Protein backbone atom coordinates (compact mmCIF):
# COMPACT_ATOMS: atom_id res chain seq x y z
CA UNK A 1 0.00 0.00 0.00
CA UNK A 2 1.43 3.46 -0.88
CA UNK A 3 2.21 5.81 1.96
CA UNK A 4 -0.34 8.26 3.33
CA UNK A 5 0.74 11.37 5.20
CA UNK A 6 -1.62 13.49 7.31
CA UNK A 7 -0.46 17.09 7.58
CA UNK A 8 -1.57 20.15 9.53
CA UNK A 9 -0.88 23.80 8.80
CA UNK A 10 0.22 25.70 11.90
CA UNK A 11 0.05 29.16 10.28
CA UNK A 12 -2.32 31.17 12.52
CA UNK A 13 -3.60 33.10 9.51
CA UNK A 14 -4.45 29.96 7.49
CA UNK A 15 -8.00 28.59 7.44
CA UNK A 16 -6.94 25.02 6.56
CA UNK A 17 -6.51 22.77 9.57
CA UNK A 18 -5.38 19.47 8.00
CA UNK A 19 -5.11 17.49 4.77
CA UNK A 20 -3.89 14.10 3.57
CA UNK A 21 -1.26 13.28 0.99
CA UNK A 22 -1.67 9.96 -0.80
CA UNK A 23 1.51 8.87 -2.53
CA UNK A 24 1.89 6.56 -5.50
CA UNK A 25 4.32 3.67 -5.50
CA UNK A 26 6.69 5.80 -7.59
CA UNK A 27 7.20 8.42 -4.85
CA UNK A 28 10.76 8.19 -3.45
CA UNK A 29 11.06 7.07 0.18
CA UNK A 30 12.95 10.27 1.00
CA UNK A 31 9.89 12.48 0.32
CA UNK A 32 8.38 14.00 3.46
CA UNK A 33 6.33 16.91 4.75
CA UNK A 34 9.22 19.34 4.09
CA UNK A 35 8.78 18.78 0.35
CA UNK A 36 5.26 20.28 0.26
CA UNK A 37 3.47 23.58 0.82
CA UNK A 38 0.02 24.22 2.23
CA UNK A 39 -2.53 24.16 -0.60
CA UNK A 40 -4.39 27.08 1.00
CA UNK A 41 -1.82 29.60 2.26
CA UNK A 42 1.15 28.32 0.17
CA UNK A 43 3.48 28.30 3.19
CA UNK A 44 5.89 25.39 3.52
CA UNK A 45 7.55 26.10 6.83
CA UNK A 46 4.23 25.95 8.72
CA UNK A 47 3.45 22.31 7.84
CA UNK A 48 3.91 19.45 10.27
CA UNK A 49 3.06 15.77 10.06
CA UNK A 50 0.24 14.47 12.26
CA UNK A 51 1.45 11.39 14.11
CA UNK A 52 -1.32 8.89 14.79
C-alpha positions in Angstrom: 0.0 0.0 0.0 1.4 3.5 -0.9 2.2 5.8 2.0 -0.3 8.3 3.3 0.7 11.4 5.2 -1.6 13.5 7.3 -0.5 17.1 7.6 -1.6 20.2 9.5 -0.9 23.8 8.8 0.2 25.7 11.9 0.1 29.2 10.3 -2.3 31.2 12.5 -3.6 33.1 9.5 -4.4 30.0 7.5 -8.0 28.6 7.4 -6.9 25.0 6.6 -6.5 22.8 9.6 -5.4 19.5 8.0 -5.1 17.5 4.8 -3.9 14.1 3.6 -1.3 13.3 1.0 -1.7 10.0 -0.8 1.5 8.9 -2.5 1.9 6.6 -5.5 4.3 3.7 -5.5 6.7 5.8 -7.6 7.2 8.4 -4.8 10.8 8.2 -3.5 11.1 7.1 0.2 12.9 10.3 1.0 9.9 12.5 0.3 8.4 14.0 3.5 6.3 16.9 4.7 9.2 19.3 4.1 8.8 18.8 0.3 5.3 20.3 0.3 3.5 23.6 0.8 0.0 24.2 2.2 -2.5 24.2 -0.6 -4.4 27.1 1.0 -1.8 29.6 2.3 1.1 28.3 0.2 3.5 28.3 3.2 5.9 25.4 3.5 7.5 26.1 6.8 4.2 25.9 8.7 3.5 22.3 7.8 3.9 19.4 10.3 3.1 15.8 10.1 0.2 14.5 12.3 1.4 11.4 14.1 -1.3 8.9 14.8 
